[in-house]
Amino acid sequence: MKKKIYLYLCGGLGNQLFQYAAAKNLAIKNNADLILDTKSGFVTDFRDYWEFSLSKLNINNVVLKKNIPMFWLYRILKKIFNLKFIFNNLLLGTLINEMLINFFHKDINNYKIVKNLYLFGYFQSEKYFIENKKTILDELRPSPPNNELFLDMKKKIIECNSISLGIRLHESMPKNITHKVGGITSMDFYKQAFSLIIKKIINPVFFIFSTKLSNVENFLSNFNEINKYKFYIITEDKGFSGAVDNLWLMSHCANHIISNSTLYWWAAYLSTTKYSNQKIICADNFYNKDTCLDSWKL
């Protein structure tokens, strides 16, 4: 019988992309079937109401299932017995809980499947899929949207020395738990990154991405320096809705200044297949210490 990998998906699109990339890499290395749980990680999300988003991409050779029992059983056992093992040998196979660590774990990446493998975590590092990067990116690269608003903005992006500026304030998250995503990126980071990148890019044009227009307005009120340059604002309030379409649009920017958002990370990462001699500056406060590429650090 062919080996199987079951993946617990949760969070927004950026998190799901990391989870899928890590699982697909292991599936290729172990010649295993990949089964995605499209429900268990979302049904109790009463704060952000995320949902399965990967169906809008080009993923292939996977099976979609709802509410895989092993993940529900593990969540119950973890709550009762306060399980703190990364590798958990269970009756039907091994469950890896990567959520317990905040760094790349090479033993997870090199795991050899004996029975079924259940993956539970975020896997927010390129190192979890670098071996099969090209194959995986071919699946995860978004297709062009039908929305003319996005298509018109893409034309503006590719006709100039574009710099995406990604602002993520995690406004739906209570302040007392923002440490779970690395905290809120400070204004000092943006100012330092801005000062650096304008020395490298001639006639830069900024494309400011954020979840809400109010985030951008507050940002601009504290950052007068950017008013000297041409910029565009891309938010849901202005008609730019949909995580996949925003990922597609942002990935066409040649250069990037990004906060600790996994969606913005993926946009910058996908852009590296389109451009050379880029300038990508990444906040260093991702929860996983191995998320931000060394070449992107301020």
HELIX and SHEET records of a PDB file:
HELIX    1   1 LEU A   13  ASN A   30  1                                  18    
HELIX    2   2 LEU A   54  LYS A   56  5                                   3    
HELIX    3   3 PRO A   69  PHE A   81  1                                  13    
HELIX    4   4 GLU A   98  LEU A  100  5                                   3    
HELIX    5   5 LYS A  106  ASN A  109  1                                   4    
HELIX    6   6 GLU A  126  TYR A  128  5                                   3    
HELIX    7   7 ILE A  130  ASN A  132  5                                   3    
HELIX    8   8 LYS A  133  LEU A  140  1                                   8    
HELIX    9   9 GLU A  148  ILE A  158  1                                  11    
HELIX   10  10 LYS A  175  VAL A  181  5                                   7    
HELIX   11  11 MET A  187  ILE A  197  1                                  11    
HELIX   12  12 LEU A  213  SER A  221  1                                   9    
HELIX   13  13 ASN A  224  LYS A  228  5                                   5    
HELIX   14  14 GLU A  236  LYS A  238  5                                   3    
HELIX   15  15 ALA A  243  MET A  250  1                                   8    
HELIX   16  16 THR A  262  SER A  271  1                                  10    
HELIX   17  17 ASP A  294  TRP A  296  5                                   3    
SHEET    1   A 6 VAL A  62  LYS A  65  0                                        
SHEET    2   A 6 ASP A  33  ASP A  37  1                                        
SHEET    3   A 6 LYS A   4  TYR A   8  1                                        
SHEET    4   A 6 ASN A 116  PHE A 120  1                                        
SHEET    5   A 6 GLY A  93  ASN A  97  1                                        
SHEET    6   A 6 PHE A  87  LEU A  90 -1                                        
SHEET    1   B 5 LYS A 230  ILE A 234  0                                        
SHEET    2   B 5 PRO A 204  SER A 210  1                                        
SHEET    3   B 5 ASN A 161  ILE A 167  1                                        
SHEET    4   B 5 ASN A 255  ILE A 258  1                                        
SHEET    5   B 5 ILE A 280  CYS A 282  1                                        
END                                                                             
